[in-house]
Amino acid sequence: MSPAEIAKKPGGFKSYLGLTKEKSEYMIEFEAEKKLFSGRLRGGRDHIWFSNSDVTIPRDAIRYHGPTSGWTA
């Protein structure tokens, strides 16, 4: 499913990913090697990667954590 198709679905991409308001209210941005992850979501967005297992992120790799509303790219 393309990002454009997801955006047209009721609830948009958050609904497609199974994200509730509570789950999307806060975020974490970090730098890590891509080999730690299982893959990325279709749609060509490099910033949405997933892992099928736990990933430990060192504190010095964290760029931002906090309310989603306070994040700027």
C-alpha positions as CSV (number, residue, x, y, z in Angstrom):
1,M,0.0,0.0,0.0
2,S,1.4,3.4,-1.0
3,P,1.6,6.4,1.4
4,A,-1.1,8.1,-0.7
5,E,-3.4,5.1,-0.3
6,I,-2.7,5.0,3.5
7,A,-3.5,8.7,3.8
8,K,-6.9,8.1,2.2
9,K,-7.8,5.3,4.7
10,P,-10.0,6.2,7.7
11,G,-7.6,7.1,10.4
12,G,-4.7,7.6,8.0
13,F,-1.2,6.2,8.6
14,K,-1.6,6.0,12.4
15,S,-4.5,3.7,12.0
16,Y,-2.7,1.6,9.4
17,L,0.3,1.2,11.8
18,G,-2.0,0.5,14.8
19,L,-1.0,3.6,16.6
20,T,-3.4,5.1,19.1
21,K,-3.2,8.7,20.2
22,E,-1.4,7.6,23.3
23,K,1.2,5.7,21.3
24,S,1.9,8.6,18.9
25,E,1.9,11.4,21.5
26,Y,5.6,10.8,22.3
27,M,8.5,9.8,20.1
28,I,12.2,9.1,20.1
29,E,14.7,9.9,17.3
30,F,18.0,8.1,17.4
31,E,20.9,7.1,15.2
32,A,21.5,3.3,14.7
33,E,22.9,0.9,12.2
34,K,20.2,-0.4,9.8
35,K,21.4,-3.9,10.3
36,L,19.7,-3.8,13.8
37,F,16.3,-3.7,12.2
38,S,14.2,-6.2,10.3
39,G,13.2,-3.9,7.5
40,R,11.4,-0.7,6.7
41,L,7.8,0.1,5.9
42,R,6.9,0.2,2.3
43,G,6.5,3.7,0.8
44,G,10.1,4.8,0.5
45,R,10.3,6.6,3.9
46,D,13.7,5.9,5.4
47,H,12.7,7.0,8.8
48,I,10.2,4.3,9.5
49,W,12.1,1.1,10.3
50,F,10.9,-1.8,12.4
51,S,12.4,-4.6,14.4
52,N,10.9,-8.0,15.3
53,S,12.9,-8.1,18.5
54,D,14.2,-5.7,21.2
55,V,16.8,-3.1,20.1
56,T,19.0,-1.5,22.8
57,I,19.7,2.2,21.9
58,P,22.7,3.8,23.7
59,R,21.8,7.1,25.4
60,D,24.4,9.0,23.3
61,A,22.7,7.9,20.1
62,I,19.4,9.6,21.1
63,R,18.8,12.9,19.3
64,Y,15.4,13.7,20.6
65,H,12.8,12.1,23.0
66,G,9.6,13.7,24.2
67,P,6.3,15.0,22.9
68,T,5.8,14.5,19.2
69,S,4.5,18.1,19.0
70,G,8.0,19.4,20.2
71,W,10.0,17.6,17.5
72,T,11.5,19.4,14.5
73,A,13.3,17.6,11.7
